[in-house]
Amino acid sequence: MRVFILFMLAAATAWPSRALLAQADDSKVTLLRHGEVSAAFDRGMPIIEVGDYKIHASRREGPGRAEIHTRDTDIAYVLQGSATLVTGGTALEVEPIGPEELRGSGIRGGETRRLAPGDVVVIPNGTPHWFKDVEAPFLYYVVKVRQARRQVALETAP
């Protein structure tokens, strides 16, 4: 399994494409040069988005909101900086922000991990996750693999 994940991350690094222009046809090889990849990390943005997978050049300057992707499993490779990641538990005050995407104010319970350059983390779809503390800039590649929906633990404000 580890070899497969590392292979996928290596492939993602080699194939970045323009989701700056969301690709409708993923049957073609696409190359995004170093300058374009660097520019994507400067802003923190998707590089490629097709039906079954997405690749994002992610950048965080501080803590974010709790996230739940109902169908996308995240495979992240940390390039720079560090962050405390909370996974599992119950997402608080959850609201939809788009199709298959939920955000919340935080997470109650869950498991805490400190991420640093070279770390790989796999967050299954439906798993609440939250970058609670961030040492900026925190840069990481994320390969999002589209899967069937899972049940998620949600809590709405009282």
C-alpha contacts under 8 A as a table, 3 or more apart, distances in Angstrom:
res1	aa1	res2	aa2	distance
1	M	4	F	5.10
1	M	5	I	6.28
2	R	5	I	5.12
2	R	6	L	6.14
3	V	6	L	5.15
3	V	7	F	6.02
4	F	7	F	5.00
4	F	8	M	6.18
5	I	8	M	5.08
5	I	9	L	6.25
5	I	75	I	7.68
6	L	9	L	5.06
6	L	10	A	6.07
7	F	10	A	5.06
7	F	11	A	6.06
8	M	11	A	5.01
8	M	12	A	6.04
9	L	12	A	4.94
9	L	13	T	6.18
9	L	75	I	7.80
9	L	76	A	8.00
9	L	77	Y	7.14
9	L	143	V	7.27
10	A	13	T	5.12
10	A	14	A	6.29
11	A	14	A	5.04
11	A	15	W	6.04
12	A	15	W	5.24
12	A	16	P	6.16
12	A	55	I	6.91
12	A	143	V	6.94
13	T	16	P	6.14
13	T	141	Y	7.94
14	A	31	L	7.49
15	W	29	V	7.42
15	W	30	T	6.14
15	W	31	L	5.52
15	W	32	L	6.99
16	P	30	T	6.99
16	P	31	L	5.95
16	P	32	L	5.25
16	P	37	V	7.40
16	P	47	I	5.98
16	P	48	I	6.53
16	P	55	I	7.23
17	S	30	T	5.55
17	S	31	L	5.81
17	S	32	L	5.18
17	S	47	I	5.40
17	S	48	I	5.07
18	R	21	L	4.88
18	R	22	A	6.56
18	R	23	Q	7.25
18	R	32	L	7.03
18	R	46	P	7.92
18	R	47	I	5.05
18	R	48	I	5.35
19	A	22	A	4.02
19	A	23	Q	6.33
19	A	46	P	5.53
19	A	47	I	4.42
19	A	48	I	3.88
19	A	49	E	5.46
20	L	45	M	7.75
20	L	46	P	6.52
20	L	47	I	6.03
20	L	48	I	7.18
21	L	48	I	7.41
22	A	48	I	6.03
22	A	49	E	5.17
22	A	50	V	6.64
23	Q	26	D	6.50
23	Q	48	I	6.67
23	Q	49	E	6.10
23	Q	50	V	5.67
24	A	50	V	6.20
24	A	51	G	7.89
25	D	28	K	7.00
25	D	50	V	7.46
26	D	29	V	7.72
26	D	50	V	6.60
32	L	36	E	6.14
32	L	37	V	6.56
33	R	36	E	5.50
33	R	37	V	6.37
34	H	37	V	5.10
34	H	38	S	6.05
35	G	38	S	5.10
35	G	39	A	6.14
36	E	39	A	5.04
36	E	40	A	6.25
37	V	40	A	5.06
37	V	41	F	6.38
37	V	47	I	7.75
37	V	57	A	7.53
38	S	41	F	5.14
38	S	42	D	6.18
39	A	42	D	4.97
39	A	43	R	6.62
40	A	43	R	5.42
40	A	44	G	5.63
40	A	45	M	5.56
40	A	46	P	7.42
40	A	47	I	6.98
40	A	57	A	5.90
41	F	44	G	4.68
41	F	45	M	6.79
41	F	57	A	5.13
41	F	58	S	6.25
41	F	59	R	6.14
41	F	139	L	7.06
42	D	59	R	7.39
43	R	59	R	7.02
44	G	56	H	7.64
44	G	57	A	5.42
44	G	58	S	4.52
44	G	59	R	4.46
44	G	60	R	7.52
45	M	56	H	5.83
45	M	57	A	5.36
45	M	58	S	6.01
45	M	59	R	7.77
46	P	49	E	7.00
46	P	54	K	7.43
46	P	55	I	6.06
46	P	56	H	4.00
46	P	57	A	5.83
46	P	58	S	7.59
47	I	54	K	7.71
47	I	55	I	5.58
47	I	56	H	5.19
47	I	57	A	6.30
48	I	54	K	5.45
48	I	55	I	5.12
48	I	56	H	6.85
49	E	53	Y	6.29
49	E	54	K	4.26
49	E	55	I	6.46
50	V	53	Y	5.59
50	V	54	K	6.06
51	G	54	K	7.96
51	G	146	R	7.53
52	D	145	V	6.05
52	D	146	R	4.88
52	D	147	Q	7.79
53	Y	72	D	7.95
53	Y	143	V	6.95
53	Y	144	K	5.26
53	Y	145	V	4.51
53	Y	146	R	5.62
54	K	142	V	7.87
54	K	143	V	5.68
54	K	144	K	4.84
54	K	145	V	6.69
55	I	141	Y	7.07
55	I	142	V	5.57
55	I	143	V	4.53
55	I	144	K	6.18
56	H	141	Y	5.80
56	H	142	V	5.13
56	H	143	V	6.60
57	A	139	L	7.41
57	A	140	Y	6.36
57	A	141	Y	5.08
57	A	142	V	6.76
58	S	139	L	5.67
58	S	140	Y	5.24
58	S	141	Y	5.94
58	S	142	V	6.93
59	R	137	P	6.71
59	R	138	F	5.60
59	R	139	L	4.67
59	R	140	Y	6.65
60	R	63	P	7.34
60	R	64	G	7.84
60	R	134	V	7.21
60	R	136	A	6.56
60	R	137	P	6.03
60	R	138	F	5.08
60	R	139	L	6.66
61	E	134	V	6.74
61	E	135	E	7.31
61	E	136	A	4.78
61	E	137	P	5.27
61	E	138	F	6.45
62	G	133	D	6.78
62	G	134	V	5.07
62	G	135	E	7.21
62	G	136	A	6.63
63	P	130	W	7.95
63	P	131	F	5.48
63	P	132	K	4.98
63	P	133	D	5.31
63	P	134	V	5.69
64	G	130	W	6.68
64	G	131	F	5.75
64	G	132	K	6.67
65	R	103	R	6.17
65	R	104	G	5.76
65	R	105	S	5.58
65	R	106	G	6.20
65	R	130	W	6.19
65	R	131	F	7.41
66	A	91	A	6.59
66	A	92	L	7.96
66	A	103	R	5.44
66	A	104	G	4.81
66	A	105	S	5.98
66	A	106	G	4.98
66	A	107	I	6.54
66	A	128	P	6.55
66	A	129	H	5.53
66	A	130	W	4.32
66	A	131	F	7.34
67	E	91	A	7.97
67	E	101	E	7.50
67	E	102	L	5.90
67	E	103	R	4.72
67	E	104	G	6.50
67	E	128	P	5.67
67	E	129	H	5.38
67	E	130	W	6.15
68	I	101	E	6.09
68	I	102	L	5.09
68	I	103	R	6.33
68	I	125	N	7.32
68	I	126	G	5.73
68	I	127	T	6.02
68	I	128	P	4.85
68	I	129	H	6.61
68	I	152	V	7.96
69	H	72	D	5.33
69	H	73	T	7.29
69	H	100	E	5.89
69	H	101	E	4.99
69	H	102	L	6.49
69	H	125	N	5.56
69	H	126	G	5.66
69	H	127	T	7.41
69	H	128	P	7.93
70	T	100	E	5.09
70	T	101	E	6.37
70	T	102	L	7.78
70	T	125	N	5.50
70	T	126	G	4.72
70	T	149	R	5.43
70	T	150	R	6.46
70	T	152	V	7.74
71	R	100	E	6.37
71	R	125	N	5.27
71	R	126	G	6.82
71	R	145	V	7.99
71	R	146	R	5.43
71	R	147	Q	5.05
71	R	148	A	5.67
71	R	149	R	4.93
71	R	150	R	7.31
72	D	124	P	7.45
72	D	125	N	5.00
72	D	126	G	7.90
72	D	144	K	5.43
72	D	145	V	5.22
72	D	146	R	4.50
72	D	147	Q	6.03
73	T	122	V	7.24
73	T	123	I	5.74
73	T	124	P	4.50
73	T	125	N	4.27
73	T	126	G	7.95
73	T	144	K	5.41
73	T	145	V	5.16
73	T	146	R	6.50
73	T	147	Q	7.13
74	D	121	V	7.91
74	D	122	V	5.70
74	D	123	I	5.05
74	D	124	P	6.46
74	D	125	N	7.19
74	D	142	V	6.18
74	D	143	V	5.87
74	D	144	K	4.67
74	D	145	V	6.67
75	I	120	V	7.11
75	I	121	V	5.89
75	I	122	V	4.51
75	I	123	I	6.47
75	I	142	V	5.47
75	I	143	V	5.09
75	I	144	K	6.30
75	I	145	V	7.95
76	A	120	V	5.52
76	A	121	V	5.33
76	A	122	V	6.43
76	A	140	Y	6.35
76	A	141	Y	5.50
76	A	142	V	4.31
76	A	143	V	6.39
77	Y	117	P	7.82
77	Y	118	G	6.53
77	Y	119	D	5.88
77	Y	120	V	4.57
77	Y	121	V	6.79
77	Y	140	Y	5.41
77	Y	141	Y	5.26
77	Y	142	V	6.56
78	V	81	G	7.85
78	V	82	S	7.96
78	V	115	L	7.31
78	V	116	A	6.29
78	V	117	P	4.77
78	V	118	G	5.44
78	V	119	D	5.48
78	V	120	V	6.50
78	V	138	F	7.81
78	V	139	L	6.26
78	V	140	Y	4.32
78	V	141	Y	6.64
79	L	116	A	7.83
79	L	117	P	4.84
79	L	118	G	6.24
79	L	138	F	7.66
79	L	139	L	5.44
79	L	140	Y	5.18
79	L	141	Y	7.46
80	Q	116	A	7.17
80	Q	117	P	5.25
80	Q	137	P	6.90
80	Q	138	F	5.45
80	Q	139	L	5.05
80	Q	140	Y	7.01
81	G	116	A	6.36
81	G	117	P	6.59
81	G	134	V	7.76
81	G	135	E	5.50
81	G	136	A	5.71
81	G	137	P	5.61
81	G	138	F	4.35
81	G	139	L	6.56
82	S	114	R	7.08
82	S	115	L	5.34
82	S	116	A	4.64
82	S	117	P	6.98
82	S	134	V	6.04
82	S	135	E	5.11
82	S	136	A	7.25
82	S	138	F	5.82
83	A	114	R	5.77
83	A	115	L	5.29
83	A	116	A	7.03
83	A	131	F	6.35
83	A	132	K	7.24
83	A	133	D	5.39
83	A	134	V	4.24
83	A	135	E	5.89
83	A	138	F	7.05
84	T	112	T	6.67
84	T	113	R	5.63
84	T	114	R	4.46
84	T	115	L	6.17
84	T	131	F	5.74
84	T	132	K	5.57
84	T	133	D	5.03
84	T	134	V	6.49
85	L	112	T	5.66
85	L	113	R	5.24
85	L	114	R	6.21
85	L	115	L	7.00
85	L	129	H	6.89
85	L	130	W	5.63
85	L	131	F	4.65
85	L	132	K	6.07
85	L	133	D	7.56
86	V	107	I	7.40
86	V	110	G	6.06
86	V	111	E	5.41
86	V	112	T	4.46
86	V	113	R	6.47
86	V	129	H	5.51
86	V	130	W	5.15
86	V	131	F	6.48
86	V	132	K	6.82
87	T	110	G	5.25
87	T	111	E	5.30
87	T	112	T	6.63
87	T	123	I	7.85
87	T	127	T	6.76
87	T	128	P	5.69
87	T	129	H	4.35
87	T	130	W	6.59
88	G	107	I	7.85
88	G	109	G	7.33
88	G	110	G	4.43
88	G	111	E	6.38
88	G	127	T	5.56
88	G	128	P	5.17
88	G	129	H	6.42
89	G	107	I	6.19
89	G	108	R	5.60
89	G	109	G	4.53
89	G	110	G	3.83
89	G	111	E	7.43
89	G	128	P	6.95
89	G	153	A	7.07
90	T	107	I	5.38
90	T	108	R	5.17
90	T	109	G	6.54
90	T	110	G	7.24
90	T	128	P	6.95
90	T	153	A	5.03
90	T	154	L	5.51
90	T	155	E	6.49
91	A	94	V	6.45
91	A	104	G	5.93
91	A	105	S	7.46
91	A	106	G	5.91
91	A	107	I	4.45
91	A	108	R	6.47
91	A	128	P	5.95
91	A	153	A	6.43
91	A	154	L	5.05
91	A	155	E	5.92
92	L	104	G	5.28
92	L	105	S	5.56
92	L	106	G	5.44
92	L	107	I	5.67
92	L	108	R	6.98
92	L	154	L	6.43
92	L	155	E	4.89
92	L	156	T	6.02
92	L	157	A	6.98
93	E	104	G	5.10
93	E	105	S	5.79
93	E	106	G	7.82
93	E	154	L	7.78
93	E	155	E	5.79
93	E	156	T	4.31
93	E	157	A	4.93
94	V	102	L	6.40
94	V	103	R	5.40
94	V	104	G	4.16
94	V	105	S	7.10
94	V	154	L	6.54
94	V	155	E	6.50
94	V	156	T	5.88
95	E	102	L	5.54
95	E	103	R	5.53
95	E	104	G	6.34
96	P	99	P	7.54
96	P	100	E	7.87
96	P	101	E	5.90
96	P	102	L	4.33
96	P	103	R	6.32
97	I	101	E	5.80
97	I	102	L	5.68
97	I	103	R	6.71
98	G	101	E	5.28
98	G	102	L	7.27
104	G	107	I	7.74
106	G	130	W	6.79
107	I	110	G	7.01
107	I	128	P	7.39
107	I	129	H	7.58
107	I	130	W	7.16
115	L	119	D	6.26
116	A	119	D	5.79
123	I	127	T	6.54
123	I	129	H	7.78
124	P	127	T	5.77
125	N	147	Q	7.39
125	N	149	R	7.18
125	N	150	R	6.70
126	G	149	R	7.02
126	G	150	R	5.27
126	G	151	Q	6.22
126	G	152	V	5.10
127	T	152	V	6.49
127	T	153	A	7.91
128	P	152	V	7.47
128	P	153	A	7.48
131	F	134	V	6.83
134	V	137	P	7.91
134	V	138	F	6.73
135	E	138	F	6.23
